[in-house]
Amino acid sequence: MSAGTVAVIGLGALGLVTLKNLLEKGFEVTGFDKSDAVGGLWNFTEHQQTSVLENIASYTSARQVQRYLCDYSQHFGLMPHVRLGNEVISATFDKVTEKWTIESRSRSGQARKEAFDRLVLATGINSLPHMPDIEGLDRFEGQQKQRPESFKDKVVMIVGMSNSTADVATTLTEHAKHVYVSRRHDVFIFSRLIDGKPIDHSLTNRKGTIANALNSFAPALARRMSRNMLGTMTRKAFPHMPKEWDLATAPLTSHAPPVVSDTMIPQILAGNISLVKGIAQVVDGRKVRLQDGEEISVDAIVLCTGYQTGFALAGPYDPTLEQPAAWTDAAGSNSRKLPSLYRNIFSLHIPHHLAFMGSVAFLSPAFQLYDLASMALARIWSGEFALPTKGEMAAQVDRQQKWLASLAAESTVMPGWVDGAEWMAWADEAAGSDALRHMGYGLAGWMLWFRDPKLSKVLLDGVPSPHQFRLFDTGKRPAWSGARQEILRVNGMSVE
């Protein structure tokens, strides 16, 4: 018997894991995407050859990620449940029937209306470009350029300081006459490898547990230690930092992710990239004035100021229709919209009928994070885990927004940023995984160490993987028999 019908709009990584986890719980799910292939923004080429389910590099290309998502869809039998080349043009909720009417249009222009019990918007965190508020930007006589070669012999100014900035700036040095990076603050920047290992391999569960405990009992000390540690990692990666680079203004990883780039700092030191202050205004068709008064003539401006999640399809249930004053007044909000969502997933108005994937962020592997988020969603919508009252959910959202506004008052922060430890504790319980208890220092953790010390050590000190959330038979969700083997495999260990 079906648990009900669900429409999932968007079939990138977030939509695919949501589709898969809802199907596992017996829902009748239909996924929509206007593209002709799954994968969302990762889908940019028609020809992929290599399967990456088992053989994948530490730093993959977009092509490899797209191949992985295609393989994922085939492996879990998702393709019969998707409608590719179908754009959803409207979604309307009827309070009387408690159903959604979803209107979609195919490539050929054929329109179709269907009724669904529930709706998940998984259109991704990069659906709408974030345009900075720069005085006179409309006066700039620039042209839209999409290929690096089109910037040949041009003076280019890149706005923003992010991973995209590092990639774009270093790529353009091969073509442009000169590249400026205009930023309001600097960031912690790391090389891709630390002591020969990918940087994210250092983010172990044990370190996370210790850091969370320290932050709970001594937050001021934790912040100082974090800044010192991040500064040490940056200076270890790049002993000769540019004198203009100010780590004192860099956001902590409790606010935003760091930048990972092997090439940006060397290009700055080589004189191919210049760091300058933020843009105050565009003076005329080719000249910009910086916040320190300096004026620079440039041929092109590239905005690396990020994207944001689009909620307009939800209509009157758009969670960004009302904005907290403390957030909008904070400089670090950067005029971005802050959603009002319980646990950054559920609509406060119709939580059993509307959810959003793409509004949770903290220092965690994104695919793993949204696998767990959609596991929690599926279990809640199937009635196996109860949501609190609407009043309690509203109170949680209020606490989250006040906390986020306090971070935005200090430095730039993403609207979906959450306290990772708190959110994970909730999601682990809601998903029925019980993984965190077995990876802690309580009775369950010690019992696992006694029964299976090899697995216990890998869970604490190895590379975190989504398999850990399907490892334990808790009676709340079935364990996967291959979880232990996969955890050891991804950590390069033999299976015993």
C-alpha positions in Angstrom: 0.0 0.0 0.0 1.4 3.4 -1.0 2.3 5.8 1.8 1.0 8.6 -0.4 2.1 10.5 -3.5 5.1 12.9 -3.5 6.4 15.3 -6.2 10.1 16.0 -6.0 11.1 19.0 -8.1 14.8 19.1 -9.1 16.9 16.0 -9.8 20.3 17.0 -8.8 22.1 15.3 -6.0 19.6 16.6 -3.4 16.5 15.5 -5.4 17.9 12.1 -6.2 18.7 11.1 -2.6 15.3 12.4 -1.6 13.6 10.4 -4.3 15.5 7.3 -3.3 14.8 7.6 0.5 11.1 8.3 0.0 10.7 5.3 -2.3 12.3 3.1 0.4 9.5 4.2 2.8 6.8 3.2 0.3 5.8 6.6 -1.1 4.7 6.9 -4.7 7.2 9.4 -5.9 7.6 11.4 -9.1 10.7 13.5 -9.8 10.6 16.4 -12.2 13.5 18.2 -13.9 13.6 20.6 -16.8 16.9 19.1 -17.9 17.1 16.0 -20.2 19.3 14.2 -17.7 19.6 13.8 -14.0 22.4 15.5 -12.1 21.3 19.1 -11.9 24.2 21.6 -12.4 26.7 18.7 -12.7 25.1 17.7 -16.0 26.9 19.7 -18.7 28.1 17.1 -21.2 26.5 14.2 -23.2 29.3 11.8 -23.1 30.5 10.2 -19.9 32.4 6.9 -20.0 33.7 5.8 -16.7 31.7 4.4 -13.8 32.8 6.0 -10.5 30.8 4.0 -8.0 34.0 2.2 -6.8 36.9 4.0 -8.5 36.8 7.7 -7.9 39.5 10.3 -7.4 39.7 12.4 -4.2 39.1 15.5 -6.2 36.7 14.6 -9.0 35.7 16.5 -12.1 32.2 17.6 -12.8 32.0 15.0 -15.4 32.8 12.2 -12.9 30.3 13.5 -10.4 27.6 13.5 -13.2 28.5 9.9 -14.1 28.2 9.0 -10.4 24.8 10.5 -10.1 23.7 8.7 -13.3 25.0 5.4 -11.9 23.3 6.1 -8.6 20.0 6.6 -10.3 20.4 3.3 -12.3 21.7 1.4 -9.3 18.7 2.2 -7.1 16.1 2.0 -9.8 15.1 5.7 -9.8 14.8 6.2 -13.5 11.2 4.8 -13.9 10.1 7.5 -11.3 11.6 10.6 -13.1 10.2 13.0 -15.7 13.1 14.6 -17.5 12.6 17.5 -19.8 9.6 18.5 -17.8 9.6 21.9 -16.2 7.2 22.6 -13.3 5.6 25.9 -13.9 3.3 26.1 -11.0 2.5 24.4 -7.7 -0.8 25.1 -5.9 -1.9 23.7 -2.5 -5.6 23.2 -1.7 -6.2 23.5 2.0 -9.5 21.7 1.7 -8.3 18.6 -0.1 -4.8 18.9 1.3 -3.3 18.2 -2.1 -0.9 19.9 -4.4 -1.7 20.5 -8.1 1.5 20.4 -10.0 1.5 21.8 -13.5 4.4 20.8 -15.7 5.3 21.5 -19.3 7.4 19.2 -21.6 10.0 20.2 -24.1 7.3 20.0 -26.8 5.1 22.4 -25.0 2.6 19.9 -23.7 1.1 20.9 -20.3 0.0 18.5 -17.7 -1.7 18.9 -14.3 -1.4 16.2 -11.6 -2.4 15.9 -7.9 0.1 15.0 -5.2 -0.2 14.7 -1.4 3.2 16.2 -0.7 5.8 18.3 -2.3 9.6 18.5 -2.0 11.4 21.5 -3.6 15.0 20.3 -4.3 16.0 22.8 -6.9 19.3 23.3 -5.2 21.3 25.9 -3.4 22.6 27.4 -6.7 19.3 28.1 -8.4 19.4 32.0 -8.2 22.5 34.2 -8.7 23.2 36.5 -5.8 23.8 40.0 -7.2 25.7 42.3 -4.9 24.4 45.8 -4.2 27.1 47.9 -5.9 26.3 51.5 -6.8 26.4 52.2 -10.5 26.9 48.5 -11.5 24.3 49.0 -14.2 26.5 51.6 -15.8 29.4 49.2 -16.4 29.8 48.6 -20.2 30.6 45.0 -19.9 29.7 42.0 -22.0 28.5 38.5 -21.1 31.4 36.2 -21.5 31.4 32.5 -20.7 34.8 31.1 -21.9 38.2 32.0 -20.5 39.5 32.7 -24.0 37.1 35.6 -24.4 39.0 37.5 -21.7 42.3 37.4 -23.6 44.4 40.6 -22.9 41.6 42.0 -20.7 42.0 43.6 -17.3 39.5 41.7 -15.2 38.1 42.4 -11.7 36.6 39.5 -9.8 34.2 40.4 -7.0 34.0 38.1 -4.0 36.3 35.7 -2.1 35.2 32.1 -2.4 36.2 28.8 -4.0 34.7 30.0 -7.2 36.9 33.1 -7.0 40.0 31.0 -6.6 39.1 28.8 -9.6 38.1 31.6 -11.9 41.0 33.9 -11.0 43.7 31.3 -11.6 42.0 30.1 -14.8 41.9 33.7 -16.2 45.6 34.4 -15.5 46.3 32.2 -18.5 44.4 34.6 -20.7 43.8 38.0 -19.1 46.3 40.9 -19.1 45.8 41.2 -15.3 43.3 39.9 -12.7 42.1 41.9 -9.6 40.2 40.3 -6.8 38.0 42.7 -5.0 37.0 41.5 -1.5 35.7 42.9 1.8 37.5 40.3 3.9 39.9 37.4 3.4 39.4 33.7 4.2 41.3 30.8 5.5 42.7 29.0 2.5 44.1 25.5 2.4 45.8 23.3 -0.2 44.0 20.3 -1.4 46.3 17.9 0.4 47.6 18.0 4.0 50.5 15.6 4.7 49.6 13.8 1.4 45.9 13.3 2.2 42.8 15.2 0.9 42.0 17.9 3.4 38.4 16.6 4.0 39.9 13.3 5.3 41.0 15.2 8.4 37.4 15.9 9.3 36.9 12.8 11.5 34.0 12.0 13.8 36.4 11.9 16.8 37.7 15.4 16.1 34.2 16.7 15.6 33.0 15.2 19.0 35.9 16.8 20.8 35.4 20.2 19.1 31.6 20.1 19.8 32.2 19.3 23.5 34.8 22.2 23.8 32.4 24.6 22.1 29.6 23.6 24.5 31.6 24.2 27.7 34.0 26.9 26.7 32.9 28.7 23.5 35.3 31.6 23.7 38.2 29.3 24.1 37.0 27.1 21.3 36.8 30.1 19.0 40.4 31.2 19.8 41.7 27.6 19.3 39.8 27.3 16.1 41.2 30.6 14.7 44.7 29.6 15.8 44.4 26.1 14.2 42.9 27.4 10.9 45.7 30.0 10.7 48.3 27.4 11.3 46.8 25.2 8.6 46.8 28.1 6.2 50.4 29.1 6.9 51.6 25.5 6.7 50.0 25.2 3.3 51.4 28.6 2.1 54.4 29.7 4.2 54.8 32.9 2.1 51.4 34.5 2.4 50.8 37.8 0.6 51.2 40.7 2.9 47.7 41.9 2.0 46.0 38.7 3.2 44.5 39.3 6.6 43.6 36.2 8.5 42.3 38.2 11.4 39.2 39.0 9.3 38.7 35.5 8.0 35.3 33.9 8.9 35.7 30.8 11.1 34.4 27.5 9.8 31.5 27.9 12.2 30.4 30.7 9.8 31.4 29.6 6.4 33.5 27.0 4.6 37.1 27.8 3.8 38.7 28.1 0.4 40.6 25.1 -1.0 43.0 26.0 -3.8 46.6 25.1 -4.6 47.0 27.8 -7.2 45.6 31.2 -6.0 48.3 32.1 -3.6 51.1 31.3 -6.0 49.5 33.4 -8.7 49.2 36.3 -6.2 52.8 36.0 -5.3 53.8 35.8 -9.0 52.0 39.2 -9.5 49.3 37.8 -11.8 46.5 38.5 -9.3 46.2 41.6 -7.2 44.1 41.8 -4.0 42.1 45.0 -3.7 39.4 46.3 -1.4 35.7 45.9 -2.0 34.0 47.9 -4.8 32.3 51.1 -3.5 30.8 52.1 -6.9 31.2 51.8 -10.6 32.2 55.3 -11.7 31.6 55.0 -15.4 31.6 52.5 -18.2 35.1 51.2 -17.4 36.2 52.5 -14.0 35.5 51.3 -10.5 36.1 53.0 -7.2 37.2 50.9 -4.3 36.3 51.3 -0.6 39.7 52.8 0.1 39.2 55.4 -2.6 41.5 53.8 -5.2 40.2 53.9 -8.8 40.9 51.1 -11.3 40.0 50.9 -15.0 38.9 47.4 -16.0 37.6 45.7 -19.1 35.4 43.1 -17.3 33.8 42.4 -14.0 33.2 38.9 -12.9 30.8 38.3 -10.0 31.8 35.4 -7.8 29.3 36.4 -5.1 27.5 33.1 -5.0 24.0 31.8 -5.5 21.0 31.3 -3.3 18.1 28.9 -3.1 14.9 29.9 -5.0 11.6 29.4 -3.1 9.2 31.3 -5.4 7.5 28.1 -6.6 6.1 27.6 -3.2 3.9 30.7 -3.7 2.3 31.8 -0.4 4.3 29.1 1.4 7.6 30.7 0.3 9.6 30.6 3.6 11.4 33.8 2.8 8.4 36.1 2.5 9.0 37.6 6.0 12.5 38.5 7.0 13.8 39.0 10.6 15.0 42.6 11.1 18.1 41.4 13.0 19.1 39.4 10.0 18.5 42.1 7.3 20.3 44.6 9.5 23.4 42.5 9.9 26.2 43.3 7.4 27.1 39.6 7.0 23.6 38.8 5.6 24.7 40.4 2.3 21.0 41.0 1.4 20.3 37.3 1.1 16.9 35.9 2.1 16.7 33.8 5.3 14.2 31.0 5.2 11.9 30.2 8.1 12.0 26.4 8.1 11.9 23.9 10.9 15.3 22.3 11.0 15.9 24.1 7.7 13.7 21.5 6.0 10.0 21.7 6.9 7.5 24.4 6.1 6.1 26.0 9.3 2.6 26.3 7.7 2.1 22.8 6.2 5.0 20.7 7.4 3.4 17.4 6.5 2.9 18.6 2.9 5.9 20.7 2.0 9.6 20.3 2.5 12.7 21.9 1.1 16.1 20.3 0.3 19.0 22.7 0.0 18.7 25.0 3.0 21.0 23.1 5.4 24.7 23.8 5.5 27.6 23.3 7.8 31.1 21.8 7.5 30.0 18.4 6.2 30.1 16.4 2.9 27.0 17.7 1.1 25.8 14.4 -0.4 26.0 12.7 2.9 24.3 15.6 4.7 21.3 15.5 2.3 21.1 11.7 2.4 20.6 11.9 6.1 18.2 14.9 5.8 16.0 13.0 3.3 16.1 9.9 5.5 14.8 12.0 8.3 12.1 13.5 6.0 11.0 10.1 4.8 10.6 8.7 8.3 8.7 11.7 9.5 6.3 11.8 6.6 5.7 8.0 7.0 4.6 8.7 10.6 7.5 6.9 12.3 8.9 10.0 13.9 6.7 12.9 15.1 7.3 16.5 14.5 6.8 18.8 17.5 3.8 21.2 17.8 3.8 24.2 15.4 4.5 26.4 18.4 7.6 24.4 19.3 8.7 24.4 15.6 8.3 28.1 15.4 10.4 28.5 18.6 13.2 26.4 17.1 13.2 28.6 14.0 13.3 31.7 16.1 16.3 30.4 18.0 18.0 29.4 14.8 17.5 32.8 13.2 18.7 34.8 16.2 21.8 32.6 16.4 22.4 33.1 12.7 21.8 36.9 12.9 24.4 37.0 15.7 26.9 35.3 13.4 26.0 37.7 10.5 26.7 40.6 12.8 30.3 39.4 13.0 31.1 38.3 9.4 29.6 36.8 6.2 27.4 33.7 6.8 25.3 31.5 4.6 21.5 31.7 5.2 21.3 27.9 5.6 24.1 27.6 8.1 23.2 25.6 11.1 24.9 24.4 14.3 26.2 21.1 12.9 26.3 19.2 16.2 22.8 20.1 17.1 21.3 19.5 13.7 23.1 16.1 13.3 21.8 15.0 16.7 18.3 15.7 15.6 18.6 14.2 12.1 20.3 11.1 13.4 17.4 10.5 15.8 14.7 11.4 13.3 16.3 9.1 10.6 16.4 6.3 13.1 20.1 5.7 12.5 21.4 5.8 16.0 24.9 6.2 14.5 26.1 9.1 16.7 25.5 7.2 20.0 27.7 4.3 18.7 30.5 6.8 17.7 30.5 8.6 21.0 32.1 7.9 24.4 29.0 6.5 26.1 28.0 2.9 26.8 27.1 2.1 23.1 30.4 3.5 21.9 32.4 1.4 24.3 30.4 -1.7 23.6 31.1 -1.3 19.8 34.8 -0.9 20.6 34.7 -4.1 22.6 32.8 -6.1 19.9 34.5 -4.7 16.8 37.6 -2.5 17.7 38.6 -2.2 14.0 35.2 -0.8 12.9 35.0 1.4 16.0 38.4 3.0 15.2 37.5 3.6 11.6 34.2 5.2 12.5 36.0 7.6 14.9 39.2 8.3 13.0 38.5 7.4 9.4 36.8 9.1 6.5 33.1 9.7 7.4 30.7 8.1 4.8 26.9 7.8 4.5 27.2 4.1 5.2 27.6 4.8 8.9 23.9 5.9 9.0 22.8 2.5 7.7 25.1 0.4 9.9 23.2 -0.2 13.1 20.0 -2.2 13.5 18.1 0.0 15.8 14.6 -1.4 15.2 13.7 2.0 13.8 15.1 1.4 10.3 16.7 -1.7 8.7 20.4 -1.8 8.7 22.2 -2.5 5.4 24.2 -5.7 5.6 27.0 -4.3 3.4 27.6 -1.1 5.5 30.6 -2.4 7.5 32.3 -3.7 4.3 31.8 -0.3 2.5 33.0 1.7 5.5 36.2 -0.3 5.6 36.6 -0.2 1.8 36.3 3.6 1.5 39.0 3.8 4.2 41.3 1.6 2.2 41.1 -1.3 4.6 40.7 -5.0 4.1 37.4 -6.6 5.1 37.6 -9.2 7.9 
